[in-house]
């Protein structure tokens, strides 16, 4: 299990882990979440949007579009990643070490 965890840490970058844990902890549209994360961390919004798109392509999160408004959600594979990372809060803590 630890080997898989290390693999995930090398595969997903800190921005992607931040977004994944943020989606898991919030029930809101992705744009609002990314704007808040950008303000809190100083990471450019465009960088967060790119990383969110990558997470969606990997089927870790899902979110709506301009024509289909809905809250961002963690997909089953994303939930597994968070569990392997040691739960949402531990993933957040790792980002700021």
Phi and psi restraints in degrees (range 20) as a CNS / XPLOR table:
assign (resid 1 and name C) (resid 2 and name N)
       (resid 2 and name CA) (resid 2 and name C) 1.0 -63.6 20.0 2
assign (resid 2 and name N) (resid 2 and name CA)
       (resid 2 and name C) (resid 3 and name N) 1.0 -35.1 20.0 2
assign (resid 2 and name C) (resid 3 and name N)
       (resid 3 and name CA) (resid 3 and name C) 1.0 -63.6 20.0 2
assign (resid 3 and name N) (resid 3 and name CA)
       (resid 3 and name C) (resid 4 and name N) 1.0 -41.1 20.0 2
assign (resid 3 and name C) (resid 4 and name N)
       (resid 4 and name CA) (resid 4 and name C) 1.0 -66.1 20.0 2
assign (resid 4 and name N) (resid 4 and name CA)
       (resid 4 and name C) (resid 5 and name N) 1.0 -39.5 20.0 2
assign (resid 4 and name C) (resid 5 and name N)
       (resid 5 and name CA) (resid 5 and name C) 1.0 -61.2 20.0 2
assign (resid 5 and name N) (resid 5 and name CA)
       (resid 5 and name C) (resid 6 and name N) 1.0 -45.0 20.0 2
assign (resid 5 and name C) (resid 6 and name N)
       (resid 6 and name CA) (resid 6 and name C) 1.0 -64.2 20.0 2
assign (resid 6 and name N) (resid 6 and name CA)
       (resid 6 and name C) (resid 7 and name N) 1.0 -37.9 20.0 2
assign (resid 6 and name C) (resid 7 and name N)
       (resid 7 and name CA) (resid 7 and name C) 1.0 -61.6 20.0 2
assign (resid 7 and name N) (resid 7 and name CA)
       (resid 7 and name C) (resid 8 and name N) 1.0 -44.2 20.0 2
assign (resid 7 and name C) (resid 8 and name N)
       (resid 8 and name CA) (resid 8 and name C) 1.0 -63.5 20.0 2
assign (resid 8 and name N) (resid 8 and name CA)
       (resid 8 and name C) (resid 9 and name N) 1.0 -39.7 20.0 2
assign (resid 8 and name C) (resid 9 and name N)
       (resid 9 and name CA) (resid 9 and name C) 1.0 -62.5 20.0 2
assign (resid 9 and name N) (resid 9 and name CA)
       (resid 9 and name C) (resid 10 and name N) 1.0 -33.8 20.0 2
assign (resid 9 and name C) (resid 10 and name N)
       (resid 10 and name CA) (resid 10 and name C) 1.0 -80.8 20.0 2
assign (resid 10 and name N) (resid 10 and name CA)
       (resid 10 and name C) (resid 11 and name N) 1.0 -24.7 20.0 2
assign (resid 10 and name C) (resid 11 and name N)
       (resid 11 and name CA) (resid 11 and name C) 1.0 -85.1 20.0 2
assign (resid 11 and name N) (resid 11 and name CA)
       (resid 11 and name C) (resid 12 and name N) 1.0 -43.2 20.0 2
assign (resid 11 and name C) (resid 12 and name N)
       (resid 12 and name CA) (resid 12 and name C) 1.0 -97.2 20.0 2
assign (resid 12 and name N) (resid 12 and name CA)
       (resid 12 and name C) (resid 13 and name N) 1.0 135.5 20.0 2
assign (resid 12 and name C) (resid 13 and name N)
       (resid 13 and name CA) (resid 13 and name C) 1.0 -85.4 20.0 2
assign (resid 13 and name N) (resid 13 and name CA)
       (resid 13 and name C) (resid 14 and name N) 1.0 172.2 20.0 2
assign (resid 13 and name C) (resid 14 and name N)
       (resid 14 and name CA) (resid 14 and name C) 1.0 -60.7 20.0 2
assign (resid 14 and name N) (resid 14 and name CA)
       (resid 14 and name C) (resid 15 and name N) 1.0 -37.6 20.0 2
assign (resid 14 and name C) (resid 15 and name N)
       (resid 15 and name CA) (resid 15 and name C) 1.0 -63.6 20.0 2
assign (resid 15 and name N) (resid 15 and name CA)
       (resid 15 and name C) (resid 16 and name N) 1.0 -41.4 20.0 2
assign (resid 15 and name C) (resid 16 and name N)
       (resid 16 and name CA) (resid 16 and name C) 1.0 -66.5 20.0 2
assign (resid 16 and name N) (resid 16 and name CA)
       (resid 16 and name C) (resid 17 and name N) 1.0 -40.1 20.0 2
assign (resid 16 and name C) (resid 17 and name N)
       (resid 17 and name CA) (resid 17 and name C) 1.0 -66.0 20.0 2
assign (resid 17 and name N) (resid 17 and name CA)
       (resid 17 and name C) (resid 18 and name N) 1.0 -38.0 20.0 2
assign (resid 17 and name C) (resid 18 and name N)
       (resid 18 and name CA) (resid 18 and name C) 1.0 -61.3 20.0 2
assign (resid 18 and name N) (resid 18 and name CA)
       (resid 18 and name C) (resid 19 and name N) 1.0 -46.6 20.0 2
assign (resid 18 and name C) (resid 19 and name N)
       (resid 19 and name CA) (resid 19 and name C) 1.0 -66.2 20.0 2
assign (resid 19 and name N) (resid 19 and name CA)
       (resid 19 and name C) (resid 20 and name N) 1.0 -45.2 20.0 2
assign (resid 19 and name C) (resid 20 and name N)
       (resid 20 and name CA) (resid 20 and name C) 1.0 -59.4 20.0 2
assign (resid 20 and name N) (resid 20 and name CA)
       (resid 20 and name C) (resid 21 and name N) 1.0 -46.3 20.0 2
assign (resid 20 and name C) (resid 21 and name N)
       (resid 21 and name CA) (resid 21 and name C) 1.0 -69.3 20.0 2
assign (resid 21 and name N) (resid 21 and name CA)
       (resid 21 and name C) (resid 22 and name N) 1.0 -33.3 20.0 2
assign (resid 21 and name C) (resid 22 and name N)
       (resid 22 and name CA) (resid 22 and name C) 1.0 -66.2 20.0 2
assign (resid 22 and name N) (resid 22 and name CA)
       (resid 22 and name C) (resid 23 and name N) 1.0 -41.5 20.0 2
assign (resid 22 and name C) (resid 23 and name N)
       (resid 23 and name CA) (resid 23 and name C) 1.0 -63.7 20.0 2
assign (resid 23 and name N) (resid 23 and name CA)
       (resid 23 and name C) (resid 24 and name N) 1.0 -40.8 20.0 2
assign (resid 23 and name C) (resid 24 and name N)
       (resid 24 and name CA) (resid 24 and name C) 1.0 -65.0 20.0 2
assign (resid 24 and name N) (resid 24 and name CA)
       (resid 24 and name C) (resid 25 and name N) 1.0 -32.5 20.0 2
assign (resid 24 and name C) (resid 25 and name N)
       (resid 25 and name CA) (resid 25 and name C) 1.0 -90.4 20.0 2
assign (resid 25 and name N) (resid 25 and name CA)
       (resid 25 and name C) (resid 26 and name N) 1.0 -9.8 20.0 2
assign (resid 25 and name C) (resid 26 and name N)
       (resid 26 and name CA) (resid 26 and name C) 1.0 -129.9 20.0 2
assign (resid 26 and name N) (resid 26 and name CA)
       (resid 26 and name C) (resid 27 and name N) 1.0 146.7 20.0 2
assign (resid 26 and name C) (resid 27 and name N)
       (resid 27 and name CA) (resid 27 and name C) 1.0 -113.8 20.0 2
assign (resid 27 and name N) (resid 27 and name CA)
       (resid 27 and name C) (resid 28 and name N) 1.0 81.1 20.0 2
assign (resid 27 and name C) (resid 28 and name N)
       (resid 28 and name CA) (resid 28 and name C) 1.0 -154.9 20.0 2
assign (resid 28 and name N) (resid 28 and name CA)
       (resid 28 and name C) (resid 29 and name N) 1.0 167.3 20.0 2
assign (resid 28 and name C) (resid 29 and name N)
       (resid 29 and name CA) (resid 29 and name C) 1.0 -63.1 20.0 2
assign (resid 29 and name N) (resid 29 and name CA)
       (resid 29 and name C) (resid 30 and name N) 1.0 151.1 20.0 2
assign (resid 29 and name C) (resid 30 and name N)
       (resid 30 and name CA) (resid 30 and name C) 1.0 -62.7 20.0 2
assign (resid 30 and name N) (resid 30 and name CA)
       (resid 30 and name C) (resid 31 and name N) 1.0 -41.9 20.0 2
assign (resid 30 and name C) (resid 31 and name N)
       (resid 31 and name CA) (resid 31 and name C) 1.0 -58.9 20.0 2
assign (resid 31 and name N) (resid 31 and name CA)
       (resid 31 and name C) (resid 32 and name N) 1.0 -45.5 20.0 2
assign (resid 31 and name C) (resid 32 and name N)
       (resid 32 and name CA) (resid 32 and name C) 1.0 -62.1 20.0 2
assign (resid 32 and name N) (resid 32 and name CA)
       (resid 32 and name C) (resid 33 and name N) 1.0 -40.8 20.0 2
assign (resid 32 and name C) (resid 33 and name N)
       (resid 33 and name CA) (resid 33 and name C) 1.0 -62.4 20.0 2
assign (resid 33 and name N) (resid 33 and name CA)
       (resid 33 and name C) (resid 34 and name N) 1.0 -46.2 20.0 2
assign (resid 33 and name C) (resid 34 and name N)
       (resid 34 and name CA) (resid 34 and name C) 1.0 -65.9 20.0 2
assign (resid 34 and name N) (resid 34 and name CA)
       (resid 34 and name C) (resid 35 and name N) 1.0 -36.7 20.0 2
assign (resid 34 and name C) (resid 35 and name N)
       (resid 35 and name CA) (resid 35 and name C) 1.0 -62.2 20.0 2
assign (resid 35 and name N) (resid 35 and name CA)
       (resid 35 and name C) (resid 36 and name N) 1.0 -45.3 20.0 2
assign (resid 35 and name C) (resid 36 and name N)
       (resid 36 and name CA) (resid 36 and name C) 1.0 -63.9 20.0 2
assign (resid 36 and name N) (resid 36 and name CA)
       (resid 36 and name C) (resid 37 and name N) 1.0 -43.2 20.0 2
assign (resid 36 and name C) (resid 37 and name N)
       (resid 37 and name CA) (resid 37 and name C) 1.0 -61.7 20.0 2
assign (resid 37 and name N) (resid 37 and name CA)
       (resid 37 and name C) (resid 38 and name N) 1.0 -39.3 20.0 2
assign (resid 37 and name C) (resid 38 and name N)
       (resid 38 and name CA) (resid 38 and name C) 1.0 -63.5 20.0 2
assign (resid 38 and name N) (resid 38 and name CA)
       (resid 38 and name C) (resid 39 and name N) 1.0 -43.7 20.0 2
assign (resid 38 and name C) (resid 39 and name N)
       (resid 39 and name CA) (resid 39 and name C) 1.0 -64.4 20.0 2
assign (resid 39 and name N) (resid 39 and name CA)
       (resid 39 and name C) (resid 40 and name N) 1.0 -42.8 20.0 2
assign (resid 39 and name C) (resid 40 and name N)
       (resid 40 and name CA) (resid 40 and name C) 1.0 -70.8 20.0 2
assign (resid 40 and name N) (resid 40 and name CA)
       (resid 40 and name C) (resid 41 and name N) 1.0 -34.6 20.0 2
assign (resid 40 and name C) (resid 41 and name N)
       (resid 41 and name CA) (resid 41 and name C) 1.0 -107.4 20.0 2
assign (resid 41 and name N) (resid 41 and name CA)
       (resid 41 and name C) (resid 42 and name N) 1.0 -17.9 20.0 2
assign (resid 41 and name C) (resid 42 and name N)
       (resid 42 and name CA) (resid 42 and name C) 1.0 81.5 20.0 2
assign (resid 42 and name N) (resid 42 and name CA)
       (resid 42 and name C) (resid 43 and name N) 1.0 4.7 20.0 2
assign (resid 42 and name C) (resid 43 and name N)
       (resid 43 and name CA) (resid 43 and name C) 1.0 -76.0 20.0 2
assign (resid 43 and name N) (resid 43 and name CA)
       (resid 43 and name C) (resid 44 and name N) 1.0 131.6 20.0 2
assign (resid 43 and name C) (resid 44 and name N)
       (resid 44 and name CA) (resid 44 and name C) 1.0 -57.0 20.0 2
assign (resid 44 and name N) (resid 44 and name CA)
       (resid 44 and name C) (resid 45 and name N) 1.0 140.4 20.0 2
assign (resid 44 and name C) (resid 45 and name N)
       (resid 45 and name CA) (resid 45 and name C) 1.0 -57.7 20.0 2
assign (resid 45 and name N) (resid 45 and name CA)
       (resid 45 and name C) (resid 46 and name N) 1.0 -38.8 20.0 2
assign (resid 45 and name C) (resid 46 and name N)
       (resid 46 and name CA) (resid 46 and name C) 1.0 -62.4 20.0 2
assign (resid 46 and name N) (resid 46 and name CA)
       (resid 46 and name C) (resid 47 and name N) 1.0 -36.0 20.0 2
assign (resid 46 and name C) (resid 47 and name N)
       (resid 47 and name CA) (resid 47 and name C) 1.0 -65.9 20.0 2
assign (resid 47 and name N) (resid 47 and name CA)
       (resid 47 and name C) (resid 48 and name N) 1.0 -43.2 20.0 2
assign (resid 47 and name C) (resid 48 and name N)
       (resid 48 and name CA) (resid 48 and name C) 1.0 -66.3 20.0 2
assign (resid 48 and name N) (resid 48 and name CA)
       (resid 48 and name C) (resid 49 and name N) 1.0 -39.5 20.0 2
assign (resid 48 and name C) (resid 49 and name N)
       (resid 49 and name CA) (resid 49 and name C) 1.0 -63.4 20.0 2
assign (resid 49 and name N) (resid 49 and name CA)
       (resid 49 and name C) (resid 50 and name N) 1.0 -42.4 20.0 2
assign (resid 49 and name C) (resid 50 and name N)
       (resid 50 and name CA) (resid 50 and name C) 1.0 -60.5 20.0 2
assign (resid 50 and name N) (resid 50 and name CA)
       (resid 50 and name C) (resid 51 and name N) 1.0 -45.2 20.0 2
assign (resid 50 and name C) (resid 51 and name N)
       (resid 51 and name CA) (resid 51 and name C) 1.0 -68.7 20.0 2
assign (resid 51 and name N) (resid 51 and name CA)
       (resid 51 and name C) (resid 52 and name N) 1.0 -33.4 20.0 2
assign (resid 51 and name C) (resid 52 and name N)
       (resid 52 and name CA) (resid 52 and name C) 1.0 -65.2 20.0 2
assign (resid 52 and name N) (resid 52 and name CA)
       (resid 52 and name C) (resid 53 and name N) 1.0 -40.3 20.0 2
assign (resid 52 and name C) (resid 53 and name N)
       (resid 53 and name CA) (resid 53 and name C) 1.0 -62.6 20.0 2
assign (resid 53 and name N) (resid 53 and name CA)
       (resid 53 and name C) (resid 54 and name N) 1.0 -40.0 20.0 2
assign (resid 53 and name C) (resid 54 and name N)
       (resid 54 and name CA) (resid 54 and name C) 1.0 -63.0 20.0 2
assign (resid 54 and name N) (resid 54 and name CA)
       (resid 54 and name C) (resid 55 and name N) 1.0 -43.1 20.0 2
assign (resid 54 and name C) (resid 55 and name N)
       (resid 55 and name CA) (resid 55 and name C) 1.0 -61.5 20.0 2
assign (resid 55 and name N) (resid 55 and name CA)
       (resid 55 and name C) (resid 56 and name N) 1.0 -37.9 20.0 2
assign (resid 55 and name C) (resid 56 and name N)
       (resid 56 and name CA) (resid 56 and name C) 1.0 -67.2 20.0 2
assign (resid 56 and name N) (resid 56 and name CA)
       (resid 56 and name C) (resid 57 and name N) 1.0 -41.2 20.0 2
assign (resid 56 and name C) (resid 57 and name N)
       (resid 57 and name CA) (resid 57 and name C) 1.0 -63.0 20.0 2
assign (resid 57 and name N) (resid 57 and name CA)
       (resid 57 and name C) (resid 58 and name N) 1.0 -30.0 20.0 2
assign (resid 57 and name C) (resid 58 and name N)
       (resid 58 and name CA) (resid 58 and name C) 1.0 -84.9 20.0 2
assign (resid 58 and name N) (resid 58 and name CA)
       (resid 58 and name C) (resid 59 and name N) 1.0 2.1 20.0 2
assign (resid 58 and name C) (resid 59 and name N)
       (resid 59 and name CA) (resid 59 and name C) 1.0 60.9 20.0 2
assign (resid 59 and name N) (resid 59 and name CA)
       (resid 59 and name C) (resid 60 and name N) 1.0 32.8 20.0 2
assign (resid 59 and name C) (resid 60 and name N)
       (resid 60 and name CA) (resid 60 and name C) 1.0 -91.4 20.0 2
assign (resid 60 and name N) (resid 60 and name CA)
       (resid 60 and name C) (resid 61 and name N) 1.0 -30.5 20.0 2
assign (resid 60 and name C) (resid 61 and name N)
       (resid 61 and name CA) (resid 61 and name C) 1.0 -136.0 20.0 2
assign (resid 61 and name N) (resid 61 and name CA)
       (resid 61 and name C) (resid 62 and name N) 1.0 162.9 20.0 2
assign (resid 61 and name C) (resid 62 and name N)
       (resid 62 and name CA) (resid 62 and name C) 1.0 -135.4 20.0 2
assign (resid 62 and name N) (resid 62 and name CA)
       (resid 62 and name C) (resid 63 and name N) 1.0 152.4 20.0 2
assign (resid 62 and name C) (resid 63 and name N)
       (resid 63 and name CA) (resid 63 and name C) 1.0 -158.5 20.0 2
assign (resid 63 and name N) (resid 63 and name CA)
       (resid 63 and name C) (resid 64 and name N) 1.0 163.0 20.0 2
assign (resid 63 and name C) (resid 64 and name N)
       (resid 64 and name CA) (resid 64 and name C) 1.0 -77.8 20.0 2
assign (resid 64 and name N) (resid 64 and name CA)
       (resid 64 and name C) (resid 65 and name N) 1.0 -170.2 20.0 2
assign (resid 64 and name C) (resid 65 and name N)
       (resid 65 and name CA) (resid 65 and name C) 1.0 -131.5 20.0 2
assign (resid 65 and name N) (resid 65 and name CA)
       (resid 65 and name C) (resid 66 and name N) 1.0 -175.1 20.0 2
assign (resid 65 and name C) (resid 66 and name N)
       (resid 66 and name CA) (resid 66 and name C) 1.0 -58.7 20.0 2
assign (resid 66 and name N) (resid 66 and name CA)
       (resid 66 and name C) (resid 67 and name N) 1.0 -41.7 20.0 2
assign (resid 66 and name C) (resid 67 and name N)
       (resid 67 and name CA) (resid 67 and name C) 1.0 -81.6 20.0 2
assign (resid 67 and name N) (resid 67 and name CA)
       (resid 67 and name C) (resid 68 and name N) 1.0 -18.8 20.0 2
assign (resid 67 and name C) (resid 68 and name N)
       (resid 68 and name CA) (resid 68 and name C) 1.0 -128.9 20.0 2
assign (resid 68 and name N) (resid 68 and name CA)
       (resid 68 and name C) (resid 69 and name N) 1.0 85.4 20.0 2
assign (resid 68 and name C) (resid 69 and name N)
       (resid 69 and name CA) (resid 69 and name C) 1.0 -77.5 20.0 2
assign (resid 69 and name N) (resid 69 and name CA)
       (resid 69 and name C) (resid 70 and name N) 1.0 127.5 20.0 2
assign (resid 69 and name C) (resid 70 and name N)
       (resid 70 and name CA) (resid 70 and name C) 1.0 -161.5 20.0 2
assign (resid 70 and name N) (resid 70 and name CA)
       (resid 70 and name C) (resid 71 and name N) 1.0 164.5 20.0 2
assign (resid 70 and name C) (resid 71 and name N)
       (resid 71 and name CA) (resid 71 and name C) 1.0 -73.1 20.0 2
assign (resid 71 and name N) (resid 71 and name CA)
       (resid 71 and name C) (resid 72 and name N) 1.0 150.6 20.0 2
assign (resid 71 and name C) (resid 72 and name N)
       (resid 72 and name CA) (resid 72 and name C) 1.0 -70.3 20.0 2
assign (resid 72 and name N) (resid 72 and name CA)
       (resid 72 and name C) (resid 73 and name N) 1.0 143.9 20.0 2
assign (resid 72 and name C) (resid 73 and name N)
       (resid 73 and name CA) (resid 73 and name C) 1.0 -136.3 20.0 2
assign (resid 73 and name N) (resid 73 and name CA)
       (resid 73 and name C) (resid 74 and name N) 1.0 148.5 20.0 2
assign (resid 73 and name C) (resid 74 and name N)
       (resid 74 and name CA) (resid 74 and name C) 1.0 -84.2 20.0 2
assign (resid 74 and name N) (resid 74 and name CA)
       (resid 74 and name C) (resid 75 and name N) 1.0 127.2 20.0 2
assign (resid 74 and name C) (resid 75 and name N)
       (resid 75 and name CA) (resid 75 and name C) 1.0 -78.4 20.0 2
assign (resid 75 and name N) (resid 75 and name CA)
       (resid 75 and name C) (resid 76 and name N) 1.0 164.8 20.0 2
assign (resid 75 and name C) (resid 76 and name N)
       (resid 76 and name CA) (resid 76 and name C) 1.0 -53.1 20.0 2
assign (resid 76 and name N) (resid 76 and name CA)
       (resid 76 and name C) (resid 77 and name N) 1.0 -40.4 20.0 2
assign (resid 76 and name C) (resid 77 and name N)
       (resid 77 and name CA) (resid 77 and name C) 1.0 -66.4 20.0 2
assign (resid 77 and name N) (resid 77 and name CA)
       (resid 77 and name C) (resid 78 and name N) 1.0 -37.6 20.0 2
assign (resid 77 and name C) (resid 78 and name N)
       (resid 78 and name CA) (resid 78 and name C) 1.0 -64.1 20.0 2
assign (resid 78 and name N) (resid 78 and name CA)
       (resid 78 and name C) (resid 79 and name N) 1.0 -38.9 20.0 2
assign (resid 78 and name C) (resid 79 and name N)
       (resid 79 and name CA) (resid 79 and name C) 1.0 -64.2 20.0 2
assign (resid 79 and name N) (resid 79 and name CA)
       (resid 79 and name C) (resid 80 and name N) 1.0 -38.8 20.0 2
assign (resid 79 and name C) (resid 80 and name N)
       (resid 80 and name CA) (resid 80 and name C) 1.0 -63.1 20.0 2
assign (resid 80 and name N) (resid 80 and name CA)
       (resid 80 and name C) (resid 81 and name N) 1.0 -43.5 20.0 2
assign (resid 80 and name C) (resid 81 and name N)
       (resid 81 and name CA) (resid 81 and name C) 1.0 -59.2 20.0 2
assign (resid 81 and name N) (resid 81 and name CA)
       (resid 81 and name C) (resid 82 and name N) 1.0 -45.3 20.0 2
assign (resid 81 and name C) (resid 82 and name N)
       (resid 82 and name CA) (resid 82 and name C) 1.0 -62.4 20.0 2
assign (resid 82 and name N) (resid 82 and name CA)
       (resid 82 and name C) (resid 83 and name N) 1.0 -40.3 20.0 2
assign (resid 82 and name C) (resid 83 and name N)
       (resid 83 and name CA) (resid 83 and name C) 1.0 -64.4 20.0 2
assign (resid 83 and name N) (resid 83 and name CA)
       (resid 83 and name C) (resid 84 and name N) 1.0 -41.2 20.0 2
assign (resid 83 and name C) (resid 84 and name N)
       (resid 84 and name CA) (resid 84 and name C) 1.0 -67.6 20.0 2
assign (resid 84 and name N) (resid 84 and name CA)
       (resid 84 and name C) (resid 85 and name N) 1.0 -29.2 20.0 2
assign (resid 84 and name C) (resid 85 and name N)
       (resid 85 and name CA) (resid 85 and name C) 1.0 -76.1 20.0 2
assign (resid 85 and name N) (resid 85 and name CA)
       (resid 85 and name C) (resid 86 and name N) 1.0 -7.1 20.0 2
assign (resid 85 and name C) (resid 86 and name N)
       (resid 86 and name CA) (resid 86 and name C) 1.0 97.6 20.0 2
assign (resid 86 and name N) (resid 86 and name CA)
       (resid 86 and name C) (resid 87 and name N) 1.0 29.3 20.0 2
assign (resid 86 and name C) (resid 87 and name N)
       (resid 87 and name CA) (resid 87 and name C) 1.0 86.3 20.0 2
assign (resid 87 and name N) (resid 87 and name CA)
       (resid 87 and name C) (resid 88 and name N) 1.0 161.2 20.0 2
assign (resid 87 and name C) (resid 88 and name N)
       (resid 88 and name CA) (resid 88 and name C) 1.0 -58.0 20.0 2
assign (resid 88 and name N) (resid 88 and name CA)
       (resid 88 and name C) (resid 89 and name N) 1.0 -47.1 20.0 2
assign (resid 88 and name C) (resid 89 and name N)
       (resid 89 and name CA) (resid 89 and name C) 1.0 -64.6 20.0 2
assign (resid 89 and name N) (resid 89 and name CA)
       (resid 89 and name C) (resid 90 and name N) 1.0 -38.8 20.0 2
assign (resid 89 and name C) (resid 90 and name N)
       (resid 90 and name CA) (resid 90 and name C) 1.0 -67.3 20.0 2
assign (resid 90 and name N) (resid 90 and name CA)
       (resid 90 and name C) (resid 91 and name N) 1.0 -35.3 20.0 2
assign (resid 90 and name C) (resid 91 and name N)
       (resid 91 and name CA) (resid 91 and name C) 1.0 -64.0 20.0 2
assign (resid 91 and name N) (resid 91 and name CA)
       (resid 91 and name C) (resid 92 and name N) 1.0 -40.2 20.0 2
assign (resid 91 and name C) (resid 92 and name N)
       (resid 92 and name CA) (resid 92 and name C) 1.0 -65.0 20.0 2
assign (resid 92 and name N) (resid 92 and name CA)
       (resid 92 and name C) (resid 93 and name N) 1.0 -43.2 20.0 2
assign (resid 92 and name C) (resid 93 and name N)
       (resid 93 and name CA) (resid 93 and name C) 1.0 -60.5 20.0 2
assign (resid 93 and name N) (resid 93 and name CA)
       (resid 93 and name C) (resid 94 and name N) 1.0 -42.0 20.0 2
assign (resid 93 and name C) (resid 94 and name N)
       (resid 94 and name CA) (resid 94 and name C) 1.0 -60.0 20.0 2
assign (resid 94 and name N) (resid 94 and name CA)
       (resid 94 and name C) (resid 95 and name N) 1.0 -34.3 20.0 2
assign (resid 94 and name C) (resid 95 and name N)
       (resid 95 and name CA) (resid 95 and name C) 1.0 -65.1 20.0 2
assign (resid 95 and name N) (resid 95 and name CA)
       (resid 95 and name C) (resid 96 and name N) 1.0 -27.8 20.0 2
assign (resid 95 and name C) (resid 96 and name N)
       (resid 96 and name CA) (resid 96 and name C) 1.0 -105.1 20.0 2
assign (resid 96 and name N) (resid 96 and name CA)
       (resid 96 and name C) (resid 97 and name N) 1.0 6.0 20.0 2
